[in-house]
Amino acid sequence: MVIYTGVTDDVQRRLEEHRTSQGSKHTREHGFEKLLYTEKHKTRSKARGREKQIKGWRREKKVNLS
């Protein structure tokens, strides 16, 4: 399982982009299976901060989010 972490204001649109290879380079190269976890934040800045935090975690900690 490949884990991708990102920020969007429209989860459904972003999932469709990933499914149709219009999403990130990461999902174009590694594919997309399913959404495991989402969070909502009041501002894009807070979402980006959380994204950065999660990206710094080890794989096992990310898997435990789901």
C-alpha positions as CSV (number, residue, x, y, z in Angstrom):
1,M,0.0,0.0,0.0
2,V,1.3,3.4,-1.0
3,I,0.3,6.3,1.2
4,Y,-0.4,9.8,-0.2
5,T,-1.0,12.9,1.9
6,G,-2.4,16.1,0.4
7,V,-4.7,19.1,0.8
8,T,-7.9,19.9,-1.1
9,D,-11.1,21.9,-0.6
10,D,-13.1,19.3,-2.6
11,V,-12.4,15.7,-1.7
12,Q,-14.7,14.2,-4.3
13,R,-13.2,16.2,-7.1
14,R,-9.7,15.3,-6.0
15,L,-10.5,11.6,-5.8
16,E,-11.8,11.7,-9.3
17,E,-8.6,13.5,-10.5
18,H,-6.5,10.7,-8.9
19,R,-8.7,8.0,-10.4
20,T,-8.4,9.4,-13.9
21,S,-4.6,10.1,-13.6
22,Q,-5.1,13.9,-13.5
23,G,-4.1,14.1,-9.8
24,S,-0.6,14.3,-8.3
25,K,2.5,12.8,-10.0
26,H,2.7,10.5,-7.0
27,T,-0.7,8.8,-7.8
28,R,0.0,8.8,-11.5
29,E,3.2,6.8,-10.8
30,H,1.9,4.6,-8.0
31,G,-1.8,4.3,-8.7
32,F,-4.8,4.9,-6.4
33,E,-6.8,2.4,-4.6
34,K,-9.0,4.0,-1.9
35,L,-9.3,6.9,0.5
36,L,-8.3,5.9,4.0
37,Y,-8.7,9.0,6.1
38,T,-9.8,12.7,5.9
39,E,-9.7,15.7,8.2
40,K,-11.4,19.1,8.0
41,H,-9.6,22.3,8.9
42,K,-10.9,25.9,9.2
43,T,-8.1,27.4,7.0
44,R,-5.9,26.2,4.2
45,S,-2.9,27.3,6.3
46,K,-3.9,24.9,9.2
47,A,-4.5,22.1,6.7
48,R,-1.0,22.6,5.2
49,G,0.5,22.6,8.6
50,R,-1.2,19.3,9.4
51,E,-0.2,17.9,6.0
52,K,3.4,18.8,6.8
53,Q,3.2,17.1,10.2
54,I,1.7,13.9,8.8
55,K,4.3,13.8,6.0
56,G,7.0,13.8,8.7
57,W,5.6,10.7,10.4
58,R,6.8,7.1,9.9
59,R,4.6,4.9,7.8
60,E,3.2,2.9,10.8
61,K,1.9,6.0,12.4
62,K,0.2,7.1,9.2
63,V,-1.4,3.7,8.8
64,N,-2.8,3.9,12.3
65,L,-4.8,7.1,11.3
66,S,-7.2,4.9,9.3
